[in-house]
Amino acid sequence: MYFTLAISAATRQACATLVSAARDTDPRVMPIPGPARIAWRAPDERTAVLHWGSAGSPDRAGTSHAGTIWISPGPAVLRARTGLARVDPVYLAETSGAAVVSDRASWTAAATGRLDDHDPVMAGAFLSLGYPTGAATPFRGVRAMAAGHSLLVAGGRTVITRADGGQAEADGGQAEAGDVAGACRVAAALVEAVRPLAQEAVPVELSLTGGKDSRLIAAALAAAGVPFRARTHGFATDPDVIIAGMIAERLGLEHTVTQPRAAAAEPDAQPPNQAEVLGRLRSAVLVSDGMLSAFENIGSWIRPDHEATTGPVQAGGHGGELLRGGYAQVAWRSPAPDRLVRAAQAWSSAAATELFRRLTTRRLGLLRPAAAAAYLASLAPWVAAIGAGPLRALDDFYLVNRAGRWSAAARQAYLIRSPLVQPLFSDPVIRAARAVPLRQRMDDRLHRDVLASLCPELLGLPLADHPWQGRRPTADTVLTARPGASSPADWRRSQATTGFLREYVLDLGGAAQLFGIVSRRAAERALQPAQADPQAAWSLATLAALVSGDWRNARGPVSPPSARQARDGSAVSGQPRP
């Protein structure tokens, strides 16, 4: 794993200045060891590409880890592209006479002097949704490229166009009952997406659960002849573990079950101490590029050395919601008798509109007026789309933002520790799926038909906890946790944890830019000990770690810093337990 930053400038002096700034980036803002080095430079010295981390083989010089940033042959022209799900992000910042392109937003911000200039639009989305939307990043002036676009930069001038075949428009038509042609195209695309994995030196490791999506990837891997094994995390009595075992047995797979630490299931288990919570806040900002809350289990992992991981390629069912209409499925209700079609459509449209409102504005009251206005203005195109077609807009919103921003940040955090493939995010799969009418996706028909075409014997196995959309659960179709079984209490929601987060926010927020974006009074109300909103507490604390600069101490202190230490990074003395 390595990161790439490319510069194109009108003059060699402007390029040299930005190269120097990129090379001098504080290593504490990068989640893997440096230093930055120049991987390629044009003969006229107006274009340069830098890598941070080990780039592997020499033929990768000048090309990003995901292949999304590169120098075209012939005339030295900087190019970049994004996929339809943009889970491999590209960030762009423009200065006078120059452009900086990178796969790491914080490195882009550091090179252009914007690391401490935080975008209130991103903060608004972060508090309500838990991830950025549109082009916003934590840093003002650093923007994420739109999905399915190409970038060309020459002499510091940028040209952004929609890539050839970059459209993934949802089909508004209606398929005939029993039509499986669309499912066959999705199945074929999925098999082709995983087929290259057959060349791996060791079997791929599939994260297998009892849900809908990982079994679909298992079916695709088997159909493509890819050697793979399965791993499931949980206790022996968990529905996920039991059903994953059924799938592995049906496919003849090696299946490993890893159990949670025994202490985690004991009533008297000790939750993480304050130093560990603090470490989680800081490292979440670092590994997710400041785009995900520390409430998320994103595997806050900082690679401690220069050695790349040597384990097997990991695969999973991430992105399966795209086969089911994303957020649209949550709002949709299937009309039973034909005479109720209009009523069901009206109900679904109203539910979709309300769902969008709740998703995007649930914590709007935490923002100060100017920040709230900027955030709401950024949502205007989506508000118009909801008015024109609520269900389709929710489907699009999921692809553009949940996949394109949340999954992108989570994926980058995962790649730091292990190679990862996510076939359901491949362009051909997305394009084929979105060519299928939305209703056929929302009622799980597409998903079931794809699975039936690849491995029909897996279709008859039960699901964990929830049935197929529109189906009544039975003992044969759904497996739930046994009566009386209970999960360990979630320490993230405990009063002790939210109390610590409250102190952290109110201490650092006042000395940083947080309360220039967030209303202190509203934050105090949301963090009141007796009725604290745990997710709001974690989001506010993560933002406090970001805007105060305390995240740069992710490899450092074991005790909360003073406001001054957070600002200048002087509180670097120890190493919190991972």
Steps between C-alpha positions, in 0.01 A plus 500: 500500500626847412356842430555720195504877453548655156569863413461687175597868488536779249862558601783285632531729802135449598538125460821497707330692782214250518738203475695639794181546704387146420837353597502700825153381605483419869519117510242499780223580249570182302392155625796314352872574531667731249692686399360652183717452196485618141396205283492685167576849373451648153807624312365857514451457879145635488339164585599259776363192674586409859436178693466455875571146613631200310386506136620147428624429149677776301237488226253652749702821520277793419180293536275489807430184699152462345613611154277809518783755461767467232714675239391432143767379256635736239449861604524520877138551602365434848181294495257361755167320497230379737281192483121498520510435874821707544610274787856578390479878545682777318538841665576827326623837624576795274729789579611794290658344193509144634291195583562225753341157457521225760332193643539646849308816596716586801821483295339726239402745774847492656672566167275797424495651851136413574537245778352735761226650280199279568190481283165553681316317221687184583431552871126526434489174307733332749275579797176385336608220268832397647693566178561781247276557199561622148846645450554623858801393704614607847717764334364804322629520144572127477222322315419143407459434129154391390434137410560380147714797396843552346749775580771640276750754634761677291693808602287533811176517300235238571239348273241268655269296279261210541695184425407283201231263619497688828126523526319260729149633463224306669244354259158651556316229305323192625626148435260226417426244769757223498746694281848391613709645216614786722597256774705296253693812399569586863612143572734501201649835603551376855680185384727705275574738788636217717662288228845671523522383863568148370856620437568571868781295656286400798124446529286809543344538844127580494333665797191277508185570699143375497381802303414552134814656360798291607331182376461672163874564489560137603284389208690727259841381622391138461357564153826669392713214632683721750660309790370648824431430863250652740530674834219599738524698822265413784398244757406146403130564568480819290271471196776643280743230609247217460382606155852579378588145601211371287622702200858382547388138524286532188793646304769279656690792651752519779316705765665672794300651785667765714329569829491834681727526800349307787510805722270683264214264572537499878262714706786653695713573192681831522431750223790688340655760729520869417840467336364237264194711415730793432720282282193385307393860433840605373571194289149503346569848360843391380406176324170626352650827374272688741183372335352239737393514863693303759164341589552284191693175528735592218800325646696802618833358394826684449760293323812517717766409246600511136402141427187444294266229619565156355169332586240383251278735305182566695158500332155589626146586404539875546272688263221247475247771579560635149324190366201582721447870432710637787300725731194464273430150630459637852216728390331271247194290573380234259138539383315176569176500296518699178228731621740630769784589264437874504464509878825308542680730257375809683601352835847409370554848356402664827718258697794566268469875544486464877792258504714745304408780741590290804823372350633838397371735771462295817771702676471824308430681828859440610631739234539874528281694252767568237620140499142371486421726204809384309416135565135538398604678181719201412192276525290710259554273195395197704192677633399568139564137406289378793216719377525357149529133598555413867588130470734544207667794677564284808650231277731760341584659836618164631732442205642852493540554873470188715708293256700789355594660832437267798617182327793683341629619839440161663672323212809718526517432875481126430762507224753638745514161668399252231438464125128511431274432202136608488352356179155654547656846458645422155374719217355218284306357795357840596412584140324166448314523831374854443372401156249279683177680597507637852197304616666174399796597716304627800302176541823291496398333173824602328711377791318167515518451124874570492560251780279242330694533174837461673432243772132408549577271794595804710164664435322242712719550806356722776599860562619639831245715686309648202310338210507591135313823437124450508525140630367385833767348722465133584719254686624371165585837346634708789724406789499730801693500825374246747256628767681643798822561311630850542793694366746677727402857585627753249761698690485776236155594629577486871468808721866468596606519136264781398601689813864487398409605146303797640801623694725453199269697267438788736867528594657490154209649307522838666866542412464373144279580203229254607276760661538722198308228313302333778279681751651449844159527665353237268800274559461530877133401470582199280769391745301533822595197711148371561388514136812508291464385139792252471546533124487880525755485782740292293450719192561819696806352668640382167448848355669649807800271443509611136464876530719530810783312333503244781474220243862566412584347837358161395836336557559694818349587837310277737324784676276781370706794376460861595357727232851634435646150461224406258574804287878466482526123534737517796315226689691212345651279764348153513311241301139405578413133498352407155 
